[in-house]
């Protein structure tokens, strides 16, 4: 159980490192969702199959939520240091 909590804490820490890229946020969301889903599936069923199914469902849901919650306001700076809005990647 301690190992699972450590893995979840590390996943949450890594998720905070993602920028505003949809791909980065989808990967972070999938990692967090997979870990959380596996923990809930294992706790609910007490079997490895429950953990696997929960992890798969959590990964898919986390990837979708992570990608769709990406902020759309991206900024860049020109050669003079002035900020301007750009299309997000």
DSSP file (Angstrom, degrees, kcal/mol; ACC not computed):
  #  RESIDUE AA STRUCTURE BP1 BP2  ACC     N-H-->O    O-->H-N    N-H-->O    O-->H-N    TCO  KAPPA ALPHA  PHI   PSI    X-CA   Y-CA   Z-CA
    1    1 A X     >        0   0    0      0, 0.0     4,-2.0     0, 0.0     5,-0.2   0.000 360.0 360.0 360.0 -37.5    0.0    0.0    0.0
    2    2 A X  H  >  +     0   0    0      1,-0.2     4,-2.3     2,-0.2     5,-0.2   0.906 360.0  53.0 -62.6 -40.0    2.9    2.4    0.8
    3    3 A X  H  > S+     0   0    0      1,-0.2     4,-2.5     2,-0.2    -1,-0.2   0.900 107.6  51.2 -62.5 -40.0    4.3    1.8   -2.7
    4    4 A X  H  > S+     0   0    0      1,-0.2     4,-2.2     2,-0.2    -1,-0.2   0.893 110.2  48.9 -65.2 -39.2    1.0    2.7   -4.3
    5    5 A X  H  X S+     0   0    0     -4,-2.0     4,-2.2     2,-0.2    -1,-0.2   0.879 110.9  50.4 -67.7 -37.2    0.8    5.9   -2.3
    6    6 A X  H  X S+     0   0    0     -4,-2.3     4,-2.3     2,-0.2    -2,-0.2   0.921 110.4  49.5 -65.6 -43.2    4.4    6.8   -3.3
    7    7 A X  H  X S+     0   0    0     -4,-2.5     4,-2.4     1,-0.2    -2,-0.2   0.910 111.4  49.2 -62.5 -42.5    3.6    6.2   -7.0
    8    8 A X  H  X S+     0   0    0     -4,-2.2     4,-2.3     2,-0.2    -1,-0.2   0.899 110.3  50.8 -64.2 -40.3    0.5    8.3   -6.8
    9    9 A X  H  X S+     0   0    0     -4,-2.2     4,-1.9     1,-0.2    -2,-0.2   0.906 111.5  47.8 -64.8 -40.6    2.4   11.1   -5.1
   10   10 A X  H  X S+     0   0    0     -4,-2.3     4,-2.4     2,-0.2    -2,-0.2   0.899 110.5  51.8 -65.8 -40.3    5.1   11.0   -7.8
   11   11 A X  H  X S+     0   0    0     -4,-2.4     4,-2.0     1,-0.2    -2,-0.2   0.903 109.7  49.2 -63.9 -40.5    2.5   11.0  -10.6
   12   12 A X  H  X S+     0   0    0     -4,-2.3     4,-1.1     2,-0.2    -1,-0.2   0.886 110.9  50.9 -65.8 -37.4    0.8   14.1   -9.1
   13   13 A X  H  < S+     0   0    0     -4,-1.9     4,-0.3     1,-0.2     3,-0.3   0.900 111.2  47.3 -65.5 -40.8    4.1   15.8   -8.9
   14   14 A X  H >< S+     0   0    0     -4,-2.4     3,-1.3     1,-0.2     4,-0.4   0.831 104.7  60.9 -69.3 -31.7    4.9   15.0  -12.5
   15   15 A X  H >< S+     0   0    0     -4,-2.0     3,-1.0     1,-0.3    -1,-0.2   0.825  97.2  59.5 -65.7 -29.8    1.5   16.2  -13.6
   16   16 A X  T 3< S+     0   0    0     -4,-1.1    -1,-0.3    -3,-0.3    -2,-0.2   0.657  96.6  63.7 -71.0 -14.3    2.3   19.6  -12.3
   17   17 A X  T <  S+     0   0    0     -3,-1.3    -1,-0.2    -4,-0.3    -2,-0.2   0.598  76.7 108.4 -85.9 -11.7    5.3   19.9  -14.6
   18   18 A X    <   -     0   0    0     -3,-1.0    -3,-0.0    -4,-0.4     7,-0.0  -0.396  57.8-147.7 -72.1 143.6    3.3   19.8  -17.8
   19   19 A X        -     0   0    0     -2,-0.1    -1,-0.1    51,-0.0     6,-0.0   0.231  45.7 -69.6 -84.5-148.5    3.0   22.9  -19.9
   20   20 A X  S    S+     0   0    0     50,-0.1     2,-0.4     4,-0.1    -2,-0.1   0.121  88.6 124.2 -99.5  21.9    0.0   23.9  -22.0
   21   21 A X     >  -     0   0    0      1,-0.1     4,-2.3    68,-0.1     5,-0.2  -0.663  60.1-140.6 -81.2 133.7    0.5   21.3  -24.6
   22   22 A X  H  > S+     0   0    0     -2,-0.4     4,-2.0     1,-0.2     5,-0.1   0.882 102.9  52.0 -60.4 -38.3   -2.5   19.0  -25.1
   23   23 A X  H  > S+     0   0    0      2,-0.2     4,-2.3     1,-0.2    -1,-0.2   0.915 109.2  48.7 -66.6 -43.3   -0.3   16.0  -25.5
   24   24 A X  H  > S+     0   0    0      1,-0.2     4,-2.4     2,-0.2    -2,-0.2   0.921 113.5  46.6 -62.8 -43.4    1.6   16.7  -22.3
   25   25 A X  H  X S+     0   0    0     -4,-2.3     4,-2.5     1,-0.2    -1,-0.2   0.844 110.1  53.6 -70.0 -32.1   -1.6   17.1  -20.4
   26   26 A X  H  X S+     0   0    0     -4,-2.0     4,-2.3    40,-0.3    -1,-0.2   0.913 110.8  46.5 -66.6 -41.9   -3.1   14.0  -21.9
   27   27 A X  H  X S+     0   0    0     -4,-2.3     4,-2.3     2,-0.2    -2,-0.2   0.922 114.0  47.8 -66.1 -43.8   -0.1   11.9  -20.8
   28   28 A X  H  X S+     0   0    0     -4,-2.4     4,-2.3     1,-0.2     5,-0.2   0.914 113.1  48.3 -62.5 -42.9   -0.2   13.4  -17.3
   29   29 A X  H  X S+     0   0    0     -4,-2.5     4,-2.7     1,-0.2    34,-0.3   0.879 110.6  51.4 -64.8 -37.9   -3.9   12.8  -17.0
   30   30 A X  H  X S+     0   0    0     -4,-2.3     4,-2.6    32,-0.4    -2,-0.2   0.902 110.3  49.2 -65.7 -40.5   -3.6    9.2  -18.2
   31   31 A X  H  X S+     0   0    0     -4,-2.3     4,-2.1     2,-0.2    -2,-0.2   0.933 115.0  42.9 -65.1 -45.6   -0.8    8.5  -15.7
   32   32 A X  H  X S+     0   0    0     -4,-2.3     4,-2.4     1,-0.2     5,-0.2   0.925 116.3  48.6 -66.5 -43.3   -2.8   10.0  -12.8
   33   33 A X  H  X S+     0   0    0     -4,-2.7     4,-2.9    -5,-0.2    26,-0.4   0.885 110.3  51.2 -64.1 -39.6   -6.0    8.3  -14.0
   34   34 A X  H  X S+     0   0    0     -4,-2.6     4,-2.4    24,-0.4    -1,-0.2   0.929 112.7  45.2 -64.8 -44.9   -4.4    4.9  -14.4
   35   35 A X  H  X S+     0   0    0     -4,-2.1     4,-2.0    -5,-0.2    -2,-0.2   0.930 117.0  44.0 -64.2 -45.2   -2.9    5.0  -10.9
   36   36 A X  H  X S+     0   0    0     -4,-2.4     4,-2.5     2,-0.2     5,-0.2   0.920 114.4  49.4 -66.7 -43.8   -6.1    6.1   -9.3
   37   37 A X  H  X S+     0   0    0     -4,-2.9     4,-2.9    -5,-0.2    18,-0.4   0.888 110.2  51.1 -63.2 -38.9   -8.2    3.7  -11.3
   38   38 A X  H  X S+     0   0    0     -4,-2.4     4,-2.4    16,-0.4    -1,-0.2   0.906 111.2  48.3 -65.4 -40.7   -5.9    0.8  -10.4
   39   39 A X  H  X S+     0   0    0     -4,-2.0     4,-2.3     2,-0.2    -2,-0.2   0.928 115.1  44.1 -64.5 -44.3   -6.1    1.6   -6.7
   40   40 A X  H  X S+     0   0    0     -4,-2.5     4,-2.5     2,-0.2     5,-0.2   0.917 114.2  50.1 -67.9 -41.9   -9.9    2.0   -6.7
   41   41 A X  H  X S+     0   0    0     -4,-2.9     4,-2.1    -5,-0.2     5,-0.5   0.899 113.1  46.1 -62.8 -40.6  -10.3   -1.2   -8.8
   42   42 A X  H  X S+     0   0    0     -4,-2.4     4,-2.1     8,-0.2    -1,-0.2   0.897 114.5  47.5 -68.8 -39.7   -8.1   -3.2   -6.5
   43   43 A X  H  < S+     0   0    0     -4,-2.3    -2,-0.2    -5,-0.2    -1,-0.2   0.869 114.7  46.6 -68.7 -35.7   -9.7   -1.9   -3.4
   44   44 A X  H  < S+     0   0    0     -4,-2.5    -2,-0.2    -5,-0.2    -1,-0.2   0.885 130.0  19.0 -75.4 -38.4  -13.2   -2.5   -4.7
   45   45 A X  H  < S-     0   0    0     -4,-2.1    -3,-0.2    -5,-0.2    -2,-0.2   0.740  85.4-138.0-105.9 -27.2  -12.7   -6.0   -6.0
   46   46 A X     <  +     0   0    0     -4,-2.1     2,-0.3    -5,-0.5    -4,-0.1   0.661  68.9 104.4  76.6  14.7   -9.6   -7.3   -4.2
   47   47 A X  S  > S-     0   0    0     -6,-0.4     4,-1.4     1,-0.1    -1,-0.3  -0.856  79.3-122.3-126.5 161.9   -8.3   -8.9   -7.5
   48   48 A X  H  > S+     0   0    0     -2,-0.3     4,-2.4     1,-0.2     5,-0.2   0.827 112.5  58.4 -68.5 -32.4   -5.6   -8.1  -10.0
   49   49 A X  H  > S+     0   0    0      2,-0.2     4,-2.7     1,-0.2     5,-0.2   0.900 104.3  50.7 -65.1 -40.1   -8.2   -8.1  -12.8
   50   50 A X  H  > S+     0   0    0      1,-0.2     4,-2.5     2,-0.2    -8,-0.2   0.890 110.6  49.5 -63.4 -39.2  -10.2   -5.3  -11.0
   51   51 A X  H  X S+     0   0    0     -4,-1.4     4,-2.3   -10,-0.3    -2,-0.2   0.899 111.9  48.8 -66.1 -40.2   -7.0   -3.3  -10.7
   52   52 A X  H  X S+     0   0    0     -4,-2.4     4,-2.3     2,-0.2    -2,-0.2   0.938 113.9  44.5 -65.1 -47.5   -6.2   -3.8  -14.4
   53   53 A X  H  X S+     0   0    0     -4,-2.7     4,-2.5     1,-0.2     5,-0.2   0.922 114.5  49.4 -64.0 -44.0   -9.7   -2.8  -15.5
   54   54 A X  H  X S+     0   0    0     -4,-2.5     4,-2.5    -5,-0.2   -16,-0.4   0.893 111.0  50.8 -62.0 -39.5   -9.8    0.2  -13.2
   55   55 A X  H  X S+     0   0    0     -4,-2.3     4,-2.4   -18,-0.4    -2,-0.2   0.899 111.0  47.7 -64.6 -41.7   -6.4    1.3  -14.5
   56   56 A X  H  X S+     0   0    0     -4,-2.3     4,-2.1     2,-0.2    -2,-0.2   0.923 114.7  45.0 -66.6 -44.6   -7.5    1.1  -18.1
   57   57 A X  H  X S+     0   0    0     -4,-2.5     4,-2.3     1,-0.2     5,-0.2   0.918 114.8  49.2 -65.1 -42.6  -10.7    3.0  -17.5
   58   58 A X  H  X S+     0   0    0     -4,-2.5     4,-2.8    -5,-0.2   -24,-0.4   0.882 109.5  51.8 -64.1 -39.3   -8.8    5.6  -15.4
   59   59 A X  H  X S+     0   0    0     -4,-2.4     4,-2.2   -26,-0.4    -1,-0.2   0.925 112.1  45.6 -64.6 -44.8   -6.1    6.0  -18.0
   60   60 A X  H  X S+     0   0    0     -4,-2.1     4,-1.8     2,-0.2    -2,-0.2   0.926 116.5  44.5 -63.9 -45.4   -8.6    6.6  -20.8
   61   61 A X  H  X S+     0   0    0     -4,-2.3     4,-2.5     1,-0.2     5,-0.2   0.912 113.5  50.5 -66.2 -42.6  -10.7    9.0  -18.8
   62   62 A X  H  X S+     0   0    0     -4,-2.8     4,-2.7    -5,-0.2   -32,-0.4   0.878 108.9  51.8 -63.7 -38.7   -7.7   10.9  -17.4
   63   63 A X  H  X S+     0   0    0     -4,-2.2     4,-2.2   -34,-0.3    -1,-0.2   0.913 111.9  46.2 -64.8 -42.2   -6.2   11.3  -20.9
   64   64 A X  H  X S+     0   0    0     -4,-1.8     4,-2.3     2,-0.2    -2,-0.2   0.944 116.0  44.4 -65.4 -47.8   -9.5   12.8  -22.2
   65   65 A X  H  X S+     0   0    0     -4,-2.5     4,-1.3     1,-0.2    -2,-0.2   0.910 113.2  51.7 -65.2 -41.5   -9.9   15.1  -19.3
   66   66 A X  H  < S+     0   0    0     -4,-2.7   -40,-0.3    -5,-0.2    -1,-0.2   0.909 113.1  44.2 -61.6 -42.7   -6.3   16.2  -19.3
   67   67 A X  H >< S+     0   0    0     -4,-2.2     3,-1.0     1,-0.2    -1,-0.2   0.884 114.2  49.0 -70.3 -38.2   -6.4   17.1  -23.0
   68   68 A X  H 3< S+     0   0    0     -4,-2.3    -1,-0.2     1,-0.2    -2,-0.2   0.655 105.1  57.5 -80.0 -14.6   -9.7   18.9  -22.9
   69   69 A X  T 3< S+     0   0    0     -4,-1.3     2,-0.3    -3,-0.2    -1,-0.2   0.222  74.5 129.9 -98.8  15.7   -8.8   21.0  -19.9
   70   70 A X    <   -     0   0    0     -3,-1.0   -50,-0.1     1,-0.1   -48,-0.1  -0.531  66.0-114.4 -69.3 127.3   -5.7   22.6  -21.6
   71   71 A X        -     0   0    0     -2,-0.3    -1,-0.1     1,-0.1    -2,-0.1  -0.357  19.4-153.4 -61.3 143.0   -5.8   26.4  -21.3
   72   72 A X        +     0   0    0      1,-0.1     2,-1.0    16,-0.0    16,-0.3   0.433  67.6  94.1 -99.6  -1.1   -6.2   28.0  -24.7
   73   73 A X        +     0   0    0     14,-0.1     2,-0.4    12,-0.1    14,-0.1  -0.778  52.3 172.5 -98.4  96.7   -4.5   31.3  -23.9
   74   74 A X  E     -A   86   0A   0     -2,-1.0    12,-2.2    12,-0.7     2,-0.3  -0.831  11.2-162.9-105.3 143.3   -0.8   31.0  -25.0
   75   75 A X  E     -A   85   0A   0     -2,-0.4     2,-0.3    10,-0.2    10,-0.2  -0.914   8.5-179.1-125.5 150.5    1.6   33.9  -25.0
   76   76 A X  E     -A   84   0A   0      8,-2.5     8,-2.4    -2,-0.3     2,-0.4  -0.870  22.0-124.4-136.6 170.9    4.9   34.5  -26.6
   77   77 A X  E     -A   83   0A   0     -2,-0.3     6,-0.2     6,-0.2     2,-0.1  -0.961  17.7-140.1-121.9 139.9    7.4   37.4  -26.6
   78   78 A X    >   -     0   0    0      4,-2.2     3,-1.9    -2,-0.4     6,-0.0  -0.192  44.6 -81.6 -84.6-175.3    8.8   39.1  -29.7
   79   79 A X  T 3  S+     0   0    0      1,-0.3    -1,-0.1     2,-0.1    -2,-0.0   0.720 131.2  51.6 -62.3 -21.3   12.4   40.3  -30.2
   80   80 A X  T 3  S-     0   0    0      2,-0.1    -1,-0.3     0, 0.0    -3,-0.0   0.400 120.1-105.3 -96.9   1.2   11.7   43.4  -28.1
   81   81 A X  S <  S+     0   0    0     -3,-1.9     2,-0.3     1,-0.3    -2,-0.1   0.515  71.5 143.6  88.9   5.1   10.2   41.5  -25.1
   82   82 A X        -     0   0    0      1,-0.1    -4,-2.2    -5,-0.0    -1,-0.3  -0.604  47.1-127.5 -79.9 137.4    6.6   42.5  -25.9
   83   83 A X  E     +A   77   0A   0     -2,-0.3     2,-0.3    -6,-0.2    -6,-0.2  -0.602  31.7 172.1 -84.0 143.4    4.0   39.8  -25.1
   84   84 A X  E     -A   76   0A   0     -8,-2.4    -8,-2.5    -2,-0.3     2,-0.2  -0.990  34.7-103.5-148.6 153.1    1.5   38.7  -27.8
   85   85 A X  E     -A   75   0A   0     -2,-0.3     2,-0.3   -10,-0.2   -10,-0.2  -0.532  39.9-178.2 -78.5 137.4   -1.1   35.9  -28.0
   86   86 A X  E     -A   74   0A   0    -12,-2.2   -12,-0.7    -2,-0.2     2,-0.3  -0.849  37.2 -85.1-129.4 165.5   -0.3   32.9  -30.2
   87   87 A X        -     0   0    0     -2,-0.3     2,-0.1   -14,-0.1   -14,-0.1  -0.561  49.9-120.7 -68.9 128.2   -2.0   29.7  -31.2
   88   88 A X              0   0    0    -16,-0.3    -1,-0.1    -2,-0.3   -67,-0.1  -0.449 360.0 360.0 -72.6 145.7   -1.5   27.0  -28.6
   89   89 A X              0   0    0     -2,-0.1   -66,-0.2   -67,-0.0    -1,-0.1   0.495 360.0 360.0 -69.5 360.0    0.2   23.8  -29.7
